[in-house]
């Protein structure tokens, strides 16, 4: 992803980092509770998800105050402050209505902003959201998680990763846990998570006028499906789609099905379902995975950088609908690996 990083300033003078990729109709993405614009695209799963979601659009993301590349603020997290930050970014998109996608905590921010600015949002997508934070889990469980995050951010990030991405393999979970710790301090993480548990957007749902899609995974361990159903029920005419899976993070689990659902709703072209055929370069990478090569070893063997090797492995996993490197290795060893035609092979040679 070739990102263009810029800056916007909120009304209180806080500088926010904003990233844009691609061109076309704006698609503004509001992330979950934590994020880092640069480090996120170094995660193979996240990069693949964002590339697939934003293809053919001007994808716009931002780091909230205190996270990633954005400056910190003396103001405590609140829905009002979240809306101010979103407004500062939206003001750079021009006068035409744009598509707005919110994931997890970002879904609550997006729905509240859409209700307050009905003329600005062309279509609204809410993934992994909820109506009532207190209803996400028992108070004792919420206090326990907040305590771990505050007192031991390393352990807290591991615990939350297990909740957010239970379908990820061990390496991916470890990588995402490190990513969470790199996005912000323990104090900021605790404050944002506490806000997530406190927010309730039930009183703004009736104000949403944009065509809305509420999409959720059926066995989401962080946000119960019933909360997503309540979110959809409160928005007139909202479409509700429940997908199989347990992962709360959109980039994990069957991210291809999630992307296809969102893009179809937004009127964007949806890639054809994979036939199980890889490009020539992907076939080379799958062969090396089957030999037990690490990403670094794959990079050395093919003369590419390690980050590119990671990306190839993740795209193979998504294309074949697998969850782990072991499945790729077993698939290739079974004799099913094969390159596709010349045109497709050329596209996979990077």
C-alpha positions as CSV (number, residue, x, y, z in Angstrom):
1,X,0.0,0.0,0.0
2,X,1.4,3.4,-1.0
3,X,0.1,5.7,1.7
4,X,0.0,9.4,1.7
5,X,0.4,10.6,5.3
6,X,-1.0,14.1,6.1
7,X,-2.1,16.0,9.2
8,X,-5.3,17.7,10.4
9,X,-5.9,19.7,13.5
10,X,-8.9,19.4,15.8
11,X,-10.6,22.4,17.4
12,X,-8.5,22.1,20.5
13,X,-5.2,22.1,18.5
14,X,-4.5,18.3,18.6
15,X,-2.7,17.1,15.5
16,X,-4.1,13.9,14.0
17,X,-2.3,11.8,11.4
18,X,-4.4,10.9,8.3
19,X,-3.5,8.3,5.7
20,X,-4.9,8.1,2.1
21,X,-4.5,5.4,-0.5
22,X,-5.9,5.1,-3.9
23,X,-8.3,7.5,-5.7
24,X,-12.0,7.8,-6.4
25,X,-15.0,8.2,-4.2
26,X,-13.9,8.7,-0.5
27,X,-14.2,5.8,1.8
28,X,-13.6,7.0,5.4
29,X,-12.6,4.2,7.8
30,X,-12.9,4.6,11.5
31,X,-10.8,1.9,13.3
32,X,-11.4,0.1,16.5
33,X,-10.0,1.2,19.9
34,X,-6.3,1.3,19.0
35,X,-4.4,1.8,15.7
36,X,-1.2,2.9,14.1
37,X,-1.4,4.0,10.4
38,X,2.1,2.8,9.5
39,X,2.5,-0.3,11.7
40,X,-1.0,-1.6,10.7
41,X,0.0,-2.1,7.1
42,X,3.1,-4.0,8.2
43,X,0.8,-6.6,9.6
44,X,0.1,-9.0,6.6
45,X,-3.5,-9.6,7.6
46,X,-4.3,-6.0,8.1
47,X,-2.6,-4.9,4.9
48,X,-4.5,-7.5,2.9
49,X,-7.8,-6.5,4.4
50,X,-7.3,-2.8,3.8
51,X,-6.0,-3.3,0.2
52,X,-9.1,-5.5,-0.6
53,X,-11.5,-3.1,1.1
54,X,-10.2,0.1,-0.5
55,X,-9.6,-1.1,-4.0
56,X,-11.1,1.4,-6.5
57,X,-11.7,4.0,-3.8
58,X,-9.9,6.8,-2.0
59,X,-9.5,5.0,1.4
60,X,-9.0,7.4,4.2
61,X,-7.9,6.4,7.7
62,X,-6.7,8.2,10.8
63,X,-5.1,7.6,14.2
64,X,-7.1,8.9,17.1
65,X,-5.5,11.2,19.6
66,X,-2.9,9.5,21.7
67,X,-2.5,6.6,19.3
68,X,-0.1,5.8,16.5
69,X,1.3,8.8,14.6
70,X,-1.2,11.3,16.2
71,X,-0.3,13.6,19.0
72,X,-1.6,13.0,22.5
73,X,-4.1,15.2,24.2
74,X,-4.9,16.3,27.8
75,X,-8.6,15.6,27.1
76,X,-9.9,12.3,28.3
77,X,-11.5,10.0,25.8
78,X,-15.2,10.6,25.2
79,X,-17.7,10.2,22.4
80,X,-17.8,14.0,21.9
81,X,-14.1,14.1,21.4
82,X,-14.2,11.1,19.0
83,X,-16.8,13.0,16.9
84,X,-14.6,16.1,16.8
85,X,-11.7,14.1,15.5
86,X,-13.9,12.4,12.9
87,X,-15.2,15.8,11.8
88,X,-11.7,17.2,11.4
89,X,-10.9,14.4,9.0
90,X,-14.2,14.5,7.2
91,X,-13.8,18.2,6.5
92,X,-10.9,17.4,4.2
93,X,-13.0,15.2,1.9
94,X,-14.9,17.9,0.0
95,X,-18.6,18.7,-0.1
96,X,-19.9,15.5,-1.7
97,X,-21.3,12.7,0.5
98,X,-18.9,9.9,1.2
99,X,-19.0,6.3,2.4
100,X,-18.3,5.8,6.1
101,X,-17.2,2.5,7.6
102,X,-16.7,2.0,11.4
103,X,-15.3,-1.2,13.0
104,X,-15.7,-2.1,16.7
105,X,-15.5,1.1,18.7
106,X,-15.3,2.9,15.4
107,X,-18.8,1.6,14.6
108,X,-20.2,3.6,17.5
109,X,-18.3,6.7,16.5
110,X,-19.4,6.3,12.9
111,X,-23.1,5.8,13.7
112,X,-23.2,8.8,16.1
113,X,-21.5,11.0,13.5
114,X,-23.8,9.8,10.7
115,X,-26.8,10.7,12.8
116,X,-25.5,14.2,13.4
117,X,-24.5,14.7,9.8
118,X,-27.1,12.9,7.7
119,X,-26.3,15.0,4.6
120,X,-22.6,14.0,4.5
121,X,-22.9,10.2,4.6
122,X,-23.7,8.4,1.3
123,X,-23.7,4.9,2.8
124,X,-22.8,3.7,6.3
125,X,-21.3,0.3,7.3
126,X,-21.0,-0.8,10.9
127,X,-18.9,-3.9,11.6
128,X,-18.4,-5.5,15.0
129,X,-20.4,-2.8,16.8
130,X,-22.8,-2.6,19.7
131,X,-25.4,-0.4,21.2
132,X,-24.6,-0.6,24.9
133,X,-21.0,-1.0,26.3
134,X,-22.2,-2.1,29.7
135,X,-24.0,-5.0,28.0
136,X,-20.9,-6.4,26.3
137,X,-19.8,-8.5,29.4
138,X,-20.5,-8.6,33.1
139,X,-19.1,-5.7,35.2
140,X,-16.7,-8.0,37.0
141,X,-15.2,-9.2,33.7
142,X,-14.8,-5.6,32.5
143,X,-13.1,-4.5,35.7
144,X,-10.7,-7.5,35.4
145,X,-9.7,-6.7,31.9
146,X,-9.2,-3.0,32.7
147,X,-7.1,-3.9,35.7
148,X,-4.8,-6.1,33.6
149,X,-4.4,-3.5,30.9
150,X,-3.5,-0.8,33.4
151,X,-1.1,-2.9,35.6
152,X,0.5,-5.1,33.0
153,X,0.0,-3.9,29.4
154,X,2.0,-6.8,28.0
155,X,-0.3,-9.4,29.6
156,X,-3.3,-7.3,28.8
157,X,-2.5,-7.1,25.1
158,X,-2.1,-10.9,25.0
159,X,-5.4,-11.5,26.7
160,X,-7.2,-9.1,24.4
161,X,-5.6,-10.6,21.3
162,X,-7.0,-14.0,22.3
163,X,-10.4,-12.5,22.7
164,X,-10.3,-10.4,19.5
165,X,-8.6,-12.9,17.2
166,X,-9.2,-16.5,18.4
167,X,-8.9,-17.9,14.8
168,X,-5.4,-16.5,14.2
169,X,-2.4,-18.7,14.5
170,X,0.2,-18.3,17.2
171,X,2.6,-16.2,15.2
172,X,-0.2,-13.8,14.1
173,X,-1.5,-13.5,17.7
174,X,2.0,-12.7,19.0
175,X,2.5,-10.1,16.2
176,X,-0.8,-8.4,16.9
177,X,-0.2,-8.3,20.6
178,X,3.1,-6.5,20.0
179,X,1.3,-4.2,17.6
180,X,-1.3,-3.2,20.2
181,X,1.5,-2.3,22.7
182,X,3.3,-0.2,20.1
183,X,0.2,1.9,19.3
184,X,-0.1,3.7,22.6
185,X,0.7,3.7,26.3
186,X,-1.0,1.5,28.9
187,X,-2.8,4.5,30.3
188,X,-4.3,5.5,26.9
189,X,-5.2,1.8,26.2
190,X,-7.0,1.6,29.5
191,X,-8.8,4.9,29.1
192,X,-10.0,4.0,25.5
193,X,-11.2,0.5,26.6
194,X,-13.0,2.0,29.6
195,X,-14.8,4.4,27.2
196,X,-15.8,1.4,25.0
197,X,-17.4,-0.2,28.0
198,X,-19.3,2.9,29.0
199,X,-20.7,4.2,25.6
200,X,-24.3,3.7,24.7
201,X,-25.6,5.0,21.3
202,X,-29.2,3.8,21.6
203,X,-30.5,7.4,21.7
204,X,-28.9,8.4,18.3
205,X,-29.8,5.5,16.1
206,X,-33.2,6.9,15.1
207,X,-31.4,9.9,13.6
208,X,-29.5,7.8,11.0
209,X,-30.9,8.5,7.5
210,X,-28.2,6.9,5.3
211,X,-28.6,3.5,3.9
212,X,-26.9,1.3,6.5
213,X,-25.3,-2.2,6.6
214,X,-24.7,-3.8,10.0
215,X,-22.4,-6.8,9.6
216,X,-21.1,-9.0,12.4
217,X,-19.6,-12.4,13.0
218,X,-22.0,-14.9,14.6
219,X,-19.7,-16.0,17.5
220,X,-17.8,-12.7,18.0
221,X,-16.2,-13.1,21.4
222,X,-15.8,-9.4,22.1
223,X,-19.2,-8.1,21.1
224,X,-22.3,-10.4,21.3
225,X,-24.3,-10.9,18.1
226,X,-27.4,-9.7,20.0
227,X,-25.8,-6.3,20.3
228,X,-25.3,-6.0,16.6
229,X,-28.9,-7.1,16.0
230,X,-30.0,-4.3,18.4
231,X,-27.9,-1.9,16.4
232,X,-29.6,-2.8,13.2
233,X,-33.0,-2.8,14.7
234,X,-32.6,0.8,15.9
235,X,-31.8,2.1,12.4
236,X,-34.7,2.4,10.0
237,X,-34.2,0.2,7.0
238,X,-30.8,-1.1,8.1
239,X,-29.6,-4.3,6.5
240,X,-28.2,-6.9,8.9
241,X,-25.8,-9.6,7.9
242,X,-24.3,-12.2,10.2
243,X,-21.3,-14.0,8.9
244,X,-19.7,-17.2,10.3
245,X,-16.7,-16.9,12.5
246,X,-15.4,-15.9,16.0
247,X,-12.9,-13.1,15.3
248,X,-13.8,-9.6,16.3
249,X,-10.9,-8.1,14.3
250,X,-12.1,-7.6,10.7
251,X,-8.7,-8.6,9.2
252,X,-8.7,-12.0,10.9
253,X,-10.9,-15.0,10.2
254,X,-12.7,-15.0,6.8
255,X,-11.8,-11.4,5.9
256,X,-12.5,-12.1,2.2
257,X,-16.2,-12.8,2.9
258,X,-16.4,-9.6,5.1
259,X,-14.8,-7.5,2.4
260,X,-17.1,-8.9,-0.3
261,X,-20.2,-8.1,1.9
262,X,-19.1,-4.5,2.5
263,X,-18.0,-3.8,-1.1
264,X,-21.3,-5.2,-2.5
265,X,-23.3,-2.9,-0.2
266,X,-21.2,0.1,-1.2
267,X,-21.6,-0.7,-4.9
268,X,-18.0,-1.5,-5.5
269,X,-16.8,-4.4,-7.6
270,X,-16.5,-7.7,-5.8
271,X,-13.7,-10.0,-6.7
272,X,-14.7,-13.4,-8.0
273,X,-14.5,-16.3,-5.6
274,X,-11.1,-18.0,-5.7
275,X,-10.9,-21.2,-7.7
276,X,-8.0,-22.3,-5.5
277,X,-5.5,-21.4,-8.2
278,X,-2.5,-19.3,-7.3
279,X,-0.4,-17.0,-9.4
280,X,3.1,-18.2,-10.4
281,X,4.8,-16.2,-7.6
282,X,2.3,-17.3,-5.0
283,X,2.9,-20.9,-6.1
284,X,6.6,-20.4,-5.5
285,X,5.9,-19.0,-2.1
286,X,3.5,-21.9,-1.2
287,X,6.2,-24.4,-2.2
288,X,8.7,-22.8,0.2
289,X,6.1,-22.7,2.9
290,X,5.6,-26.4,2.4
291,X,9.4,-26.8,2.9
292,X,9.0,-25.2,6.3
293,X,10.7,-21.9,5.3
294,X,10.2,-18.8,7.4
295,X,9.3,-15.5,5.8
296,X,12.9,-14.4,6.1
297,X,14.1,-17.6,4.3
298,X,11.4,-17.2,1.6
299,X,12.6,-13.6,1.0
300,X,16.2,-14.7,0.7
301,X,15.3,-17.5,-1.7
302,X,13.2,-15.3,-4.0
303,X,15.3,-12.1,-3.8
304,X,12.5,-10.0,-2.2
305,X,12.2,-8.3,1.1
306,X,10.7,-10.0,4.2
307,X,7.7,-7.8,4.3
308,X,6.8,-8.8,0.7
309,X,7.2,-12.4,1.6
310,X,4.8,-11.9,4.5
311,X,2.3,-10.3,2.2
312,X,2.5,-13.1,-0.3
313,X,1.8,-15.7,2.4
314,X,-1.2,-13.8,3.7
315,X,-2.7,-13.4,0.3
316,X,-2.3,-17.1,-0.3
317,X,-4.0,-17.8,3.0
318,X,-6.9,-15.5,2.1
319,X,-7.2,-16.7,-1.5
320,X,-7.4,-20.4,-0.4
321,X,-9.6,-19.7,2.6
322,X,-7.0,-21.1,5.1
323,X,-6.2,-20.0,8.6
324,X,-2.6,-21.0,9.0
325,X,0.7,-21.7,7.2
326,X,0.3,-25.4,8.1
327,X,-2.8,-25.6,6.0
328,X,-0.9,-23.9,3.1
329,X,1.9,-26.5,3.4
330,X,-0.5,-29.4,3.6
331,X,-2.5,-28.1,0.5
332,X,0.7,-27.8,-1.5
333,X,2.1,-31.1,-0.4
334,X,-1.1,-32.8,-1.5
335,X,-0.3,-31.9,-5.1
336,X,-3.0,-29.2,-5.5
337,X,-0.5,-26.3,-6.0
338,X,-0.4,-25.1,-9.6
339,X,0.2,-21.8,-11.3
340,X,-2.5,-20.1,-13.4
341,X,-2.2,-18.6,-16.9
342,X,0.4,-16.1,-18.1
343,X,-1.6,-13.0,-17.4
344,X,-2.3,-14.0,-13.8
345,X,1.3,-15.1,-13.3
346,X,2.6,-11.7,-14.4
347,X,0.4,-10.0,-11.8
348,X,1.9,-12.1,-9.0
349,X,5.5,-11.5,-9.8
350,X,6.1,-8.6,-7.5
